[in-house]
């Protein structure tokens, strides 16, 4: 999931987050990295949800997957919004690596 917004319900101690979802693809044979594809509805709109902030347990390092040619509108500020596919970097830290490593 990609975190977009964290908010608080007034007069409560409840914190919520709006996230957008990804579909996970099998690991790439060469790199061993899992692929992520932005989950979208039939009309192309991203699939999102509101979840309790406490359900987010770890950040993840993702890398945009550009394919044969990158979108010319991509910048360091827009690459995560305009890209539809990403690599999930399992080598980011050892806890992340061991959780994604086949046993």
Secondary structure in CASP SS format (residue, H / E / C, confidence):
PFRMAT SS
TARGET T0000
AUTHOR 0000-0000-0000
METHOD secondary structure of the structure
MODEL  1
X C 1.00
X E 1.00
X E 1.00
X E 1.00
X E 1.00
X E 1.00
X E 1.00
X E 1.00
X C 1.00
X C 1.00
X C 1.00
X C 1.00
X C 1.00
X C 1.00
X E 1.00
X E 1.00
X E 1.00
X E 1.00
X E 1.00
X E 1.00
X C 1.00
X E 1.00
X E 1.00
X E 1.00
X E 1.00
X C 1.00
X C 1.00
X C 1.00
X C 1.00
X C 1.00
X C 1.00
X C 1.00
X C 1.00
X E 1.00
X E 1.00
X E 1.00
X E 1.00
X E 1.00
X C 1.00
X E 1.00
X C 1.00
X C 1.00
X C 1.00
X C 1.00
X C 1.00
X E 1.00
X C 1.00
X E 1.00
X E 1.00
X E 1.00
X E 1.00
X E 1.00
X H 1.00
X H 1.00
X H 1.00
X C 1.00
X C 1.00
X C 1.00
X C 1.00
X C 1.00
X C 1.00
X E 1.00
X E 1.00
X E 1.00
X C 1.00
X C 1.00
X C 1.00
X C 1.00
X C 1.00
X C 1.00
X C 1.00
X C 1.00
X C 1.00
X C 1.00
X C 1.00
X C 1.00
X C 1.00
X C 1.00
X H 1.00
X H 1.00
X H 1.00
X H 1.00
X C 1.00
X C 1.00
X E 1.00
X E 1.00
X E 1.00
X E 1.00
X C 1.00
X C 1.00
X C 1.00
X C 1.00
X C 1.00
X H 1.00
X H 1.00
X H 1.00
X H 1.00
X H 1.00
X H 1.00
X H 1.00
X C 1.00
X C 1.00
X C 1.00
END
